[in-house]
């Protein structure tokens, strides 16, 4: 998995690249040639911080938030890692992280009175289990699915996990989580119109931000 973000207003010219979740243990940081490598106490790579990122990828100057790196961009970062003496390289992740999903099945969570277990289709041959606590979740709706590796607008990263003992492979997204322009500030999923986009497609947020009328 490869999760990258660039926020020059808050962090300066730093590209943050995350390859694994922080397990809460001790971390080791090694810095060479404006690159910081972060590993856990088992030697597993957690990620890199490229401290002069725009010198490697000048196009980052147009970015703010999560960055979806191409294979060519990852190759340039790996060249920089090799030159700096780091042997743990990056692998491009081209899978869309926000996709249109369709809630096919719904059942009660065995340990919660408000959580639901959904079977949500995110492609022609792919259905995932996602636990959801939204008040308007139901069968037969299209929704925005944040897949593992997605970074929400507030900086939260979606990892595979479990909610109260039930496996959950992503998140069904609501207005508040997505921060869609002019969307109502209330609890609940954004239920996508049937003719908006096809199931499995990457969410067109530029189009989505025009869905709600200006206040």
N, C-alpha and C positions, 0 to 999 in steps of 0.2 A: 504494500500500500504506500502511496506517496501523496502527502497532503502539504500543499505549499501556500504561503500567504506573504503578501507584501503590503505594508501599511506605512508609507513614508512619513505621514503626518505624526504618527505616534512613535515609530521606532527608527526613523531615519532610513538610510539606504541598506536595509537588511532584508534578505529573503529567508524566511523561516521554512525549513523543509522537515516534515515529521514523517517518520517511517514506522513507528510503533507507539502504542500508548504508554504513558508514564505509569509504571507499576507501583509507585510510591516508595521504592527503595532508594538506595544511594545512587548518585549519578557522578560520572566523571566527564569533565569537559577538557578537551585538548584543542589548542588554538595554533594554527599554522597559516601564514600567508592570508590573513583576513578571512579564515574559515574556522568556525568553532564546531567540533564534533562532539556530540553528546551520546554517551553510552550508559547502560545501567550496570549494576554490580555483577552481572553475568557476562558482560562484554557485548550484549546485544545493542545494535545501533538503534538509537531513538530518533536521531535526526542530525541535521546540520543547520548552522546559521551562516549564510554567506554575507559577510559584513560590508562588502562593497559590491553589492549585487548588480547594479546597473552598469558596472564596468565589464561584467560578463554577459549580461542580457540587457542591452540598452532599452529594449522595448518595455521593460518593467516600469518605466516612468509613466506609462499610461494606465498602470494597474493600481487598484486599491482593494484589498480584501483577498479572498481565495484566488489563487492563480492556478490554472490548469496547464501544466507544462507539456509541450510537445516532445516527441522523441528527439528531435534536433536540439531543443533547449536542454533536455536532460543530458544529452551527449556533451554539450558544452560545459555543463556543471561537472560532469565526470572527468573531463579533461583537466579542469581546474583542481579537482580533488587529487588526481594522479600527480599533477605538478606540485601539489602541497604535501605529498607523501602519505595520503590517506588511501588505504586499500579497500575499504568498504564503500562500494559504489551504489548509485541510485538506479532504479528501474522505473521507466515511465509507466504511468497508470492512466490509460486513455478512456476508462469506463466513465460514462456520465454519472455524476453524483446526485443530481436532482432530476428525477424522471416522473413521468405521468404514470400513476398506478390505478388499478381498479380493484376495489374491495369485493372479493368473491364470496367469502364466508366470514362469519362473526360468531364468536362464542364467549361466554362469561369467563373471566379469570377465576380460577378456583380459590384464590386467596385474597380477592379484592372485590368490593361491591361496586366499584366504578370503572375498573380497567376491563378492556375487552381484548380478546385475542383474535387478530385478523389474519386471514390468508389473502394476501394482496398480490395480484398479478402485475409484474413489471416488464413483461415481454411475452412474445408468443409462446415460449416454452419455459418461462421462469415465473414461479410464484414463491413469495417469501412470507415468513411468519413475522408479524410486527404487532407488538402490544401497544395499545392506544388508550388514552384516558379522555379523549375529547368527547364532549357531550353530544355532538352531532354525527359521530361515526356510525355508519350503518352499511348494510350490504348494498351493492349495486351502484356505488358512486365512484367517480374519478377524483383522485386526490394527487397532491404533490408528495412524492416519496423521497426523503433524504436517505441515500444509501450510505453504508459505511465508507468513511473517507470524506464525507461532506462536511464543510465548515459552515455553520449557521452565521447569519449576519452579526450576532453578538459574540462570535468567536468560539462558540461551543463546537466541538468536533464529535461527529457521530461514529461510534465504534460498535461492533457486534457485542451483544451482552445479554443480560436477562433482567426482567422486572419481576420482583417477588417470585423468583424461581422459574419463570417461564422465559425461554429463549426469545429474543427479539432482534431481528436483523435489519435495523434501520428505524426510521421515524416517519409517521404521517404528519404532515406539517399544516399548521394553522396560520391565520393572519398575523398573529403576534410574532411567531417564530420567523416568518418569511419577511416581515416588514415591507410588504407590498405597498407601493405608493397609493395613498388615499384610502387604503383598506380600513375597514372598521376595527377599532381597538377593542376587541372582544374575544372571548374564548371560542374555540371552534375551528374545525378544519376549513380550508378553502375548498369547497366542492366545485370542481372544474366542470364547466358546461360540456355536454357530450360531444359537441362539434368543435371543441377548442383545439385539442391536440390528440393524437393517437396514443394509446397505451404503449409504454416503453420508450417514447420519445423523450429527449432531453427537454426540460422545461424552458420555454422561451420567456425569460423574465422581462425582457424589453416589451414584449407583447402583453405580459401579465400586468405590468405596471400601468397599462392604459385601460385596464378592465374596469376600474372603479372611477366614477366621476370625481372631479376636483371638488373639494369642499368649499 
